[in-house]
Amino acid sequence: MSSIRIIVLTSLAMTAFAGNSLLCRAALIHTSIDAASFTTIRLISGAVVLWLVVRMRQDAPAGAGSWLSAIALFVYAAGFSFAYISLPAATGALLLFGAVQATMIGYGVWAGERLLKPQLIGLLLAFGGVIGLLLPGLSAPSLYGSALMLGAGVAWGIYSLRGKGVGDPTRATTGNFLRTVPITMAMSLFMLSDSSFDTAGFWYAVSSGALASGMGYAIWYTALPALKATSAATVQLSVPVIATLAGTVILDEPITVRLILASVAILGGIALVLLQKQHANGG
C-alpha cells in the first residue's frame, strides 16, 4: 500500500471517528430523537453497512465475533449516546479517548507489562488532566454525563482488547454489530415510553452508524495492517482534537481554558506512554 493511500485512509478513519461525537451531539441537542433510539438506529445502520462490506468481499459474516464483545460494544454505544445529552462534543471525545487508552494500558500492566518512569509520569499527567477537567467550576462538564462517557470508554477499551488476534477484524466487527441488534432493540422497547423521534434525528443516527461507524471501521481496518502498532495508537490522539475543532466550527461550542489544559495533559500524557513504549521496543 502506498504512503499516500495510507495517509488518506487513516485521515478518513480518524475524521469518521470524530464525526460520531459531532453527529450524536448534534442529534441530541438539535432534534427531538432520544438517546436510546439514536443508539439503536446507529447500531443497526452500522451492522447493515458492515454486513454489505463483508458480503461484497465474498466473506461469510457468520461465525465471526462473540456475544461478550457485542455486549461491550453495546455498552459503549449506549453510554456514548446518553453521555452526549449533557456533554459537549469535545469534552466527550476527550474523556472517551482517555478512558479507552487507560483501560488498555491498565490491562497491559495487569498482564505483567512494566512501565518505565517516563510512562508513569505520562499516566499521572493524563490522570491529572481528567481530574482537572472534572473539578467543580463554571466550565466543569456534567459529572453524570462524564461518568457515562468514562464507562463507555472502558467498554470500548475492553472491546478493543478482545478484538486483538481475532483474525479478520472487519468480519469480527460485523458479527459483533449484528449481535448488538437484539440487545439494543430490547433497550428501545424497555424505554419506549420515553422515546421521541423525528426525521432529522433519524438521519443523524443513520449517518453515525452507516458512515462514521460502519464505513469508518472498514476504512480503518484497511489501513491498520500498514501501520505499526504504536503508530496506530498514537494517530488516534488526533480524534479528540478533530472533534474539538469541528465542535467549535459546526456546533458553536466554546473552547475553554480548562478544556485546553486538560487536553494537553491527557493527550500529552498518553502520547508519552505510547511513544516511550515504542522506544523501549526498539521502534
N, C-alpha and C positions, 0 to 999 in steps of 0.2 A: 504494500500500500504506500502511495507517495506521501511525502510530508505534508503537501498542501491539502490532500484529501483528509489526512488525519486531523489537521488543524480545523478544517471546515466541519467535519463530523463532530469533533469534540466541542467546538463552539456552539453548534446547533443543539447538541445534547444539553450543555450547561444552560443555554438560553431556555430550552424547554423545561428543565427542572425548576429554574427560577420562575418561569411562566405559571407553574402550578400555584405558587403563592399569590401571584397577581390575579389570576383567574378566580381563585377561591375567595380571596378578599373582596374583589370587585363584585362577585355574585352576591355575597352575603351583606354588603353594605348598599349596593345599588339596585338590587332586585329583591323580590319577596320570597325567593326559594329558601327553604330551611336547610340546616347543615346535614341532616340525615338524608334528605332527598339528594342533595348535592353529592354526598359520598356514594350513594347507590348508583346514580347516573354516571358518575366518574368511573367507578369500578366496572360497571357493565360495559361502558364505552371502551375502556381500556382492554377489557377481555375480548371484545369483538375485534378490535383492530389487531391485537397481538395474535389472535386465532387466525385472522386473514393473512397476516405476515408469515406465520408458520406454514399455513396451507399453500401459499404461493411458493414457498421453498420446498414444497412437496415432502414436508416432515409431518409425521402424525403427532398432534399435540397430546394425545392420550398417554398416560403413564408418566408425565413429567410433573415436577413439583410435589408438594406434600401438604397435608392439612395443617400441620403445625406452622409451616411457612405462610400458608394462606391466612391463618388466624393473626399472625404477626403483621402481615400486610394489611388486613382489615383494621386492626387496632391502630396502626399508623394512619391510615386514610381517614378513619373516623375522628381520631384525636386531632388530626390536622384540620379537618373541617370545623369542628366545634371550637377549636382554639381561635380560628380566624374570625369568629363572631366579634371578638374583642381586641385582637392583636393587629397592629399594622403589618403590612406585608414584610417590611424589612426586619422588624423585630422577630416575627415568627420564623422567617428563614434563618436568621442568625441562631436562635435558640434550637431550632430543629437540627441544623448542621452541627452545632456544638454537642448536642446530646448524642447524635449518631456517632461522631468521632470518639467521644468519651466512652461510649459503650464498647466500641470496637477496640480501643486502646486498653480499656479496663479488662476486657476478655483476654487480650494478649498477656497482660500482667498476671492474671489469674492462671493462665496456661503455662506460666513459667518464664515469660519474656522479661528480661532485666532492662530497666530503664536507666539510662545514663543521666548524669547530673543535669546537663542542658535540657533533657527531656522532662525531668522532674520540674525544672524551672518553668518550662513551657506549659506543663499541666497546671501548675499553680497560677500562672499568668491567665490561662484560659478560664480556670475556675473563678479567679478574682474578677474577671470580666463579666461572668454570669451573675455573680453576687452584686457587682456594681450596677448592672443593668436592672436588677430586680429590687434594689433598695428603695424604700418608700421615698416619694417625692412627686412633684408635679408631673414630671415626664416619665414616671415609672409605668411600665405596662401592667395590665391586669394580671394579678397573681393566679387567678383561676385559669385564664387563658394560657399563661406561661406554663403552669403545671401540666395542662393538657398537651401543649406543644412539646415539652420536655419528654412526656410519656410517649408521644408519637415518635420522637427521635430515638428513644430507647427501643421501641418496637421495630423501627426501620433498621437500627443497628443490629438487632437480633436477626431480622430478615436477611440482612446482608451477610452476616456471619454464617447463617445456614445455607446461603447460596454459594459459598465457596466450594469448589470441587464438585459441582453438581453435573458437570458435563456441558451441555449446551444451555447457556444461561437464558437465551430467548425462549426456548421450549419450556424451561423450568418456570420462568416468569409467567408465560402464557398459562401453564397449568395452575399456578397459584392464583392468578387473576380469575380464572374460571371457577375455582373453588370458593372464591370470596362472594360469588353471586348469590348463592342461597343464604349466606350469612348476612350480607348487607340488606337483602330483601326482607329477612326476618326482622332486622333492626327497624327498617322503614315501616313495616306492618305494626311493630310494637309501638312506634312513635307516630302512628297515623293521625291521631287526634291533634297533634301539634304540627302537622305538616302544612306547608304552604308552597305554592308553585306558580311559576309564570314562564313565559316563552323565553325571555332573555336569560333567566337563571338556568333554564334547561340547556341552552346553547353554551353558556359559560361552562357548565358541568361536562357537556359532551366534548368541548374543546380541551378541557383539562384532562379528561380520560383518554380521548382518542389521539390528540396531538401531543400535549405536554407529557402525558404518561406513556401511552402505548407506543407512539412513534418515537418519543424521546428515549425510552428504554431500548427500542430496537436499534436506533442510531448509535446509542452509547455502547451497546454490546458489539456493534460492528467495529467501532474504533478501539474498544478496550484491548483486544489482543495485541495491538501495535504499540500500546503504552506500557511502560514499566509500572510495576505495582505502586511505587511511591509517587510517580508522576500522575497516575490515575487518581490517587488520593489527594494530592496537592492541588490538582487542577480544579477539584470540586470546591476549593476555597473561593472560587470566583462566583459561585451561586448566590451566597448572601449579598455580595457586592452588586451583582446584576439586579437582584431583587430590590435592593435599596435604591439604586439609581432609577430603575423603572417605576418603583412605587412613588418616588418623588415626582417624576415627569408625568406618569399616566394617572396615578391616583391622588396626586397633590398631597402626599404625606410629608410631614416635616422631617428634616434630619436634625436631631437634637445633638447637643454636645455629649450627652450621656450615651447615645447610640454610637456615635463616632468612637468614643473612648472604649466602649465595650467591644465594638467590632475589632478595633486594633488589638485589644488584649486577647480576645477569644481566637480570632483568626491567626494572629501572630503566634500565640502560644501553641496552637495546633500545628501550624507550619513548622515551628521549631522542633516539635516531637517527630513529625514525619520526615523532615529533612535530615535530622540527626540520625534517624533510623537508616536512611539511605546511605549516609556517610559511614555508619558503623558496619553496614553490609557491603561496603566497598563499591557502592553505586555512584 
